[in-house]
Amino acid sequence: MITAVQKPFNEIHGMVRECRNLLVLGCGTCVTVCMAGGEKEVGILASTLRLANREQKISMKITEDTIERQCDREFFDAVRDKVEAADAVLSMACGVGVQFASEVFEGKRVFPALNTKFYGTNESVGIWSERCAGCGTCVLDKFGGVCPIARCSKSLLNGPCGGSQNGKCEVDQERIDCGWQLIYDRMKSLGLLHLLEANEPLKDWSTGRDGGPGKIVREDMVL
Amino acid sequence: MAKKIIAFACENSALKAVEALSDPAVLGAVELVRLPCSGKVEIGMVLKCLEEGYPGVLILACPIDNCKFTRGNRRARSRVESARQILRAAGLPEERVHIDFLSSVDSHKVAEIVRSMQQRLSVGAAGPAGIEIGKGAKA
C-alpha cells in the first residue's frame, strides 16, 4: 500500500487558516490502513482544527467526510455537494488523491494534510516499512524476493557496499537493515547463493522516475 | 450550565473506586462515563469532549500490569500521551487531558486526583472562558 504520515499541525493550520468553510476529506483505502488519513484521523484533525481555531478566535466552519478512494473519479460523487459548498478541501489522501481531487474539482483549492512516504507493508502493529520503489522493471526474481532498489540505501544491484556492518546500513546503523545482507541471507536459505555470483547489468532506469511521469494504457480496456 | 470534568473510568477497577466514594463534592465535580476497559479510549473521543466544552478529560484506568484485557491501560496511556501531543501542537494546554491508575480499593485517591486536575485546569488557564471548574468540591 501507499503509506503516509500526517504533516505537522502548524503546517496544516498555516495552509487553511484563511478558509471560512473547510471540508476535511479522508480516503478509505491505503491511508486508512496505515492510520494516517481515514475516517478516524479525519475526526481527530477536524477536532484539533476546531479547538485551535477557537483558541485563536478564527471563524471557520469545518465539515468532515471520508470517501472510499480519492484516486478514482466515481467516489467523489458522494461528496460533490460538500466540496461545492466549501472554500477549500483539506485532503487526507496520499499525493495521488490530493492531485486527483484538484483535477476533479476544478477551481477548488485542495490542500495536502499528509506527507506521502513510500510503498510499504505493515511489518507489525503500528510499524510500516518500505518494500517497493516502483522502478517499473521488477528484479525480485533474481534476489530471492528482496528488492535491492527499495531496501538498499544506494539501490545497488551488485552489493553489498563497504558500509554494511553487522547486518546494518551505514546510513543509519540503528534503524536500517542492510538490504544486501537480507538478500544474502534469503538466497542462502533458498540454496541459491551461486546466483549472486553473476554480475547484474546496468539497469534501465527510464521505466521508473527517470523516464518522467509514468502512464499505463491498457488498449483492451480503453473505451 | 458549565460542564464538569468528564471522567472515563474502567468498570473493572477505577469505576468501583469512584462509586465507593461518599464525598458528594468530588462526585459532583465529575461526569462519570463507564468503560468496559480504559483501552476503549480513543484520541478522537477525547478531543471531541474538549470540542464540546468539557474543561478536562480524565481517564481512570487499572494499575499497570493489572489490566483484565492485558494491555488496555497501556494503550490508554499512549493514547492520552498522543492526545496531549496534539493539544501542545495546537497551542492548547495539555493539562486538559490526564490519566491516572486506580485499583477498586483506591477510593481514597479519587478525591486527590480530581482536585489536582481541577487545580491544574484553573492554574493552567485551560477551560474555555466562562466555565467554573470544580464548583462544590472541597478546596
Chai-1 contact restraints between the chains, C-beta under 6 A:
chainA,res_idxA,chainB,res_idxB,connection_type,confidence,min_distance_angstrom,max_distance_angstrom,comment,restraint_id
A,F9,B,A89,contact,1.0,0.0,6.0,A-B,restraint_1
A,F9,B,A90,contact,1.0,0.0,6.0,A-B,restraint_2
A,K40,B,G44,contact,1.0,0.0,6.0,A-B,restraint_3
A,G43,B,G44,contact,1.0,0.0,6.0,A-B,restraint_4
A,I44,B,I43,contact,1.0,0.0,6.0,A-B,restraint_5
A,I44,B,G44,contact,1.0,0.0,6.0,A-B,restraint_6
A,S47,B,L47,contact,1.0,0.0,6.0,A-B,restraint_7
A,S47,B,K48,contact,1.0,0.0,6.0,A-B,restraint_8
A,S47,B,E51,contact,1.0,0.0,6.0,A-B,restraint_9
A,T48,B,I86,contact,1.0,0.0,6.0,A-B,restraint_10
A,T48,B,A90,contact,1.0,0.0,6.0,A-B,restraint_11
A,R50,B,E51,contact,1.0,0.0,6.0,A-B,restraint_12
A,L51,B,L50,contact,1.0,0.0,6.0,A-B,restraint_13
A,L51,B,E51,contact,1.0,0.0,6.0,A-B,restraint_14
A,L51,B,A90,contact,1.0,0.0,6.0,A-B,restraint_15
A,L51,B,L92,contact,1.0,0.0,6.0,A-B,restraint_16
A,A52,B,A90,contact,1.0,0.0,6.0,A-B,restraint_17
A,E55,B,G91,contact,1.0,0.0,6.0,A-B,restraint_18
A,E55,B,L92,contact,1.0,0.0,6.0,A-B,restraint_19
